[in-house]
Amino acid sequence: MPPIRTKICGITRPQDAAAAAQLGADAVGLVFYPRSKRSIQPAQAQAVIRALPPFCSAVGLFVNETAAHIREILAQVPLDILQFHGDEPPDFCRQFARPYLKAIRVRQTADILAALRDYPDARALLFDAHVDGTYGGTGQTFDWTLLPPDLGARWILSGGLDAANITNALRKTRAPAADVSSGVESAPGIKSHEKMAAFLAACRAFQAA
């Protein structure tokens, strides 16, 4: 079985980014959404990225942001991948000469099928819980039975994951990748190195079983 790819999202401190990479995360997420408790400024983001080793990707998360502001961020912060977590249409997502992830807040299977049709060039689709008025980081799961079979390898499970439920989540969904934020925190934006270690170890153990 291929390794479960993992991303620790909502990183705000260089020491947490370094720990996530050392513990085996494939990517860290930096939130450029002012209303988020995990929002980060460009200078902070630069420091976080400097703490990353080679081959650990930096993902920048945006929510219904203007193209001009995204370009301002890209001019200052060397992001590898963009993650769009709002209502951005496909043409908007693909204009920045970067691979992109498109987050889908799942209410029904039709949301997933529409995203598969509308974002064929996304590096991956990220399926998250739908909570009115909130874009990610809610700590809530969605109904995994809504996931259609045979989704392939270009999707990410998100929403309410932690070390306690990730094994069951992977068993039920067969997700190729997992994204975690609040489930590995001691406070919003402050990652618990112990919780990150437990989460990533559970992902490795599932893959090895």
Stockholm file with secondary structure:
# STOCKHOLM 1.0

chainA/1-209         MPPIRTKICGITRPQDAAAAAQLGADAVGLVFYPRSKRSIQPAQAQAVIRALPPFCSAVGLFVNETAAHIREILAQVPLDILQFHGDEPPDFCRQFARPYLKAIRVRQTADILAALRDYPDARALLFDAHVDGTYGGTGQTFDWTLLPPDLGARWILSGGLDAANITNALRKTRAPAADVSSGVESAPGIKSHEKMAAFLAACRAFQAA
#=GR chainA/1-209 SS CCCCEEEECCCCSHHHHHHHHHHTCSEEEEECCTTSTTBCCHHHHHHHHHTCCTTCEEEEEESSCCHHHHHHHHHHSCCSEEEECSSCCHHHHTTSSSCEEEEEEESSHHHHHHHHHHCTTCSEEEEEECBTTBCSCCCCCCCGGGSCSCCCSSEEECSSCCTTTHHHHHHHHCCSEEEESGGGEEETTEECHHHHHHHHHHHHHHHHC
#=GC SS_cons         CCCCEEEECCCCSHHHHHHHHHHTCSEEEEECCTTSTTBCCHHHHHHHHHTCCTTCEEEEEESSCCHHHHHHHHHHSCCSEEEECSSCCHHHHTTSSSCEEEEEEESSHHHHHHHHHHCTTCSEEEEEECBTTBCSCCCCCCCGGGSCSCCCSSEEECSSCCTTTHHHHHHHHCCSEEEESGGGEEETTEECHHHHHHHHHHHHHHHHC
//
